[in-house]
Every structure is written in structure tokens, then in C-alpha cells.
Amino acid sequence: MTSLPGGSDQGGSGPEPRTLLCARCGTPAGGPQPATWTCSVENGIRRYFCETCSRENLRAIEGRLDPSWW
């Protein structure tokens, strides 16, 4: 029997999921991405924003959309 490189023969679960934090204020999501959070891809990096930060910065978010979205 073979194991994956760097793996363990003990089985077990995969890596623990990372805690999702708001990129602006640092608020933890407390689970999977809530439906009220915003996901933005900037320079190839996903950034998540909590509901409060999303609402407070809605005009800035909309201002970055390509004209084809309108």
C-alpha cells in the first residue's frame, strides 16, 4: 500500500477549514461564508467582507464594476 507524499497512514480528516475573516474589519464569520457577506476578487485574491462593511462601502464596490454589469 502507498501513501500520498507527506501524508499519514493514519487516515483521519483533511486539513481544518480556515476561519473566514472580514478583510476590512476582521470580524470572524463563525462558519461557512454567510449569504449576507460579499466576496471580491482583487488581483486574483479572494477577499470577503461582512454585511456591515459591505453596506457601508456599497458605492465603492459598485464603482469598481465593469460597465458591462450595468
C-alpha positions as CSV (number, residue, x, y, z in Angstrom):
1,M,0.0,0.0,0.0
2,T,1.3,3.5,-0.7
3,S,0.6,6.8,0.9
4,L,0.4,10.3,-0.5
5,P,3.6,12.3,-0.3
6,G,3.7,13.9,3.2
7,G,0.6,12.0,4.1
8,S,-0.1,9.8,7.0
9,D,-1.2,6.2,7.1
10,Q,-3.5,7.0,10.0
11,G,-6.3,8.3,7.7
12,G,-8.3,10.9,9.6
13,S,-9.9,14.1,8.2
14,G,-8.4,16.6,5.9
15,P,-7.0,20.0,7.0
16,E,-9.1,22.1,9.2
17,P,-11.1,24.8,7.4
18,R,-9.7,28.3,7.9
19,T,-11.8,30.8,9.7
20,L,-13.3,33.4,7.3
21,L,-12.5,36.9,8.4
22,C,-13.7,40.3,7.0
23,A,-10.9,41.8,5.0
24,R,-11.8,45.3,6.3
25,C,-12.7,45.0,10.0
26,G,-11.5,41.4,10.9
27,T,-14.9,40.2,12.0
28,P,-15.0,36.3,12.0
29,A,-17.8,34.7,10.0
30,G,-18.4,31.9,12.6
31,G,-18.8,29.2,9.9
32,P,-19.1,29.0,6.2
33,Q,-19.5,32.2,4.2
34,P,-22.8,33.8,5.3
35,A,-25.2,34.7,2.5
36,T,-25.0,38.3,3.6
37,W,-21.2,38.6,3.1
38,T,-19.6,39.9,-0.1
39,C,-16.8,38.1,-1.9
40,S,-14.5,40.3,-4.1
41,V,-11.6,39.0,-6.3
42,E,-8.9,41.6,-6.4
43,N,-5.6,40.9,-8.2
44,G,-6.5,37.2,-8.2
45,I,-7.1,37.1,-4.4
46,R,-10.5,36.5,-2.8
47,R,-11.4,38.9,-0.2
48,Y,-14.5,38.6,2.0
49,F,-16.4,41.5,3.6
50,C,-19.0,41.2,6.4
51,E,-22.5,42.6,6.0
52,T,-21.8,45.8,7.8
53,C,-18.7,46.6,5.8
54,S,-20.4,45.7,2.6
55,R,-23.3,48.0,3.3
56,E,-21.1,50.9,4.4
57,N,-18.9,50.6,1.2
58,L,-21.6,49.7,-1.3
59,R,-20.9,52.7,-3.6
60,A,-17.2,52.0,-3.7
61,I,-17.9,48.3,-4.6
62,E,-20.4,49.3,-7.3
63,G,-17.9,51.8,-8.7
64,R,-15.4,49.1,-9.4
65,L,-17.8,47.0,-11.5
66,D,-17.2,46.9,-15.3
67,P,-19.7,48.9,-17.4
68,S,-20.9,45.6,-18.9
69,W,-22.6,44.9,-15.5
70,W,-24.8,47.9,-15.9
